[in-house]
Amino acid sequence: MRGRLMSLPLVKNASVRKFFPNRLVIEITERQPFGLWQKDGVVKIIAADGAPIDELRDAKFANLPFVVGEAPISASTNSSICSMKRRFA
């Protein structure tokens, strides 16, 4: 079950615990939208670690920082992302 939860783009972390005889505890940490990433004409919402969360479908996240290119996060852009976090936090 944890593997299925972790495969969802919005899930950053998940834990599943069974307490006998009849209790199941599921804890989920969601990724938070941090920026927008455009590649090949498709704009996706990304988390602070660069993980794509979902395609941009409406204007709700239009004010997030915007990145264009092959990958939203790389070693060369990591310091820029950290400075964006401080500015937009």
C-alpha positions as CSV (number, residue, x, y, z in Angstrom):
1,M,0.0,0.0,0.0
2,R,2.9,2.4,0.8
3,G,4.4,1.9,-2.6
4,R,1.1,2.8,-4.3
5,L,0.8,5.9,-2.2
6,M,4.4,6.9,-2.9
7,S,3.8,6.5,-6.7
8,L,1.4,9.5,-6.6
9,P,3.1,12.7,-7.7
10,L,1.6,14.8,-4.9
11,V,2.8,12.4,-2.1
12,K,6.3,13.3,-0.8
13,N,6.3,10.6,1.9
14,A,3.9,8.0,3.3
15,S,3.8,5.5,6.1
16,V,1.3,2.8,6.7
17,R,1.1,1.0,10.0
18,K,-1.1,-1.9,11.1
19,F,-2.2,-2.1,14.7
20,F,-3.8,-5.4,15.6
21,P,-6.5,-6.4,15.8
22,N,-8.4,-3.8,13.7
23,R,-6.6,-0.5,13.2
24,L,-4.7,1.0,10.3
25,V,-2.8,4.3,10.5
26,I,-1.8,6.1,7.3
27,E,0.3,9.2,7.4
28,I,0.9,11.3,4.3
29,T,3.2,14.3,3.7
30,E,2.1,16.2,0.5
31,R,4.5,18.0,-1.8
32,Q,3.8,21.7,-1.8
33,P,3.6,23.6,-5.1
34,F,6.8,25.8,-5.4
35,G,7.2,26.7,-9.1
36,L,6.1,26.1,-12.7
37,W,8.3,24.3,-15.2
38,Q,7.8,24.5,-18.9
39,K,9.3,21.9,-21.3
40,D,8.1,21.3,-24.9
41,G,5.2,23.6,-24.4
42,V,3.8,21.8,-21.4
43,V,3.7,23.7,-18.0
44,K,3.9,21.6,-14.9
45,I,3.6,22.5,-11.2
46,I,6.8,21.4,-9.4
47,A,7.7,21.0,-5.7
48,A,10.8,22.6,-4.2
49,D,12.9,19.5,-4.9
50,G,12.0,19.7,-8.6
51,A,9.5,16.8,-8.6
52,P,6.7,17.4,-11.0
53,I,3.3,17.4,-9.2
54,D,0.8,18.0,-11.9
55,E,0.2,19.8,-15.2
56,L,-1.0,23.5,-14.8
57,R,-4.7,23.4,-15.6
58,D,-5.9,26.8,-14.2
59,A,-4.6,30.1,-13.0
60,K,-4.5,29.1,-9.3
61,F,-0.7,28.7,-9.4
62,A,0.0,31.3,-12.1
63,N,2.0,33.5,-9.7
64,L,4.6,30.8,-8.8
65,P,8.2,31.3,-10.1
66,F,8.6,30.1,-13.7
67,V,11.4,27.9,-15.1
68,V,11.9,26.9,-18.7
69,G,14.2,24.1,-19.9
70,E,15.1,20.4,-19.9
71,A,14.9,19.8,-16.1
72,P,13.5,21.9,-13.3
73,I,16.3,21.2,-10.9
74,S,20.0,20.6,-11.5
75,A,23.2,21.2,-9.6
76,S,23.6,24.6,-11.4
77,T,20.1,25.7,-10.6
78,N,19.9,24.5,-7.0
79,S,21.4,27.7,-5.5
80,S,18.9,29.7,-7.6
81,I,16.1,27.7,-6.2
82,C,17.3,28.2,-2.7
83,S,17.4,32.0,-3.2
84,M,13.9,31.8,-4.7
85,K,12.7,30.0,-1.6
86,R,13.9,32.8,0.6
87,R,12.4,35.5,-1.6
88,F,9.0,33.9,-2.1
89,A,8.6,32.2,1.3
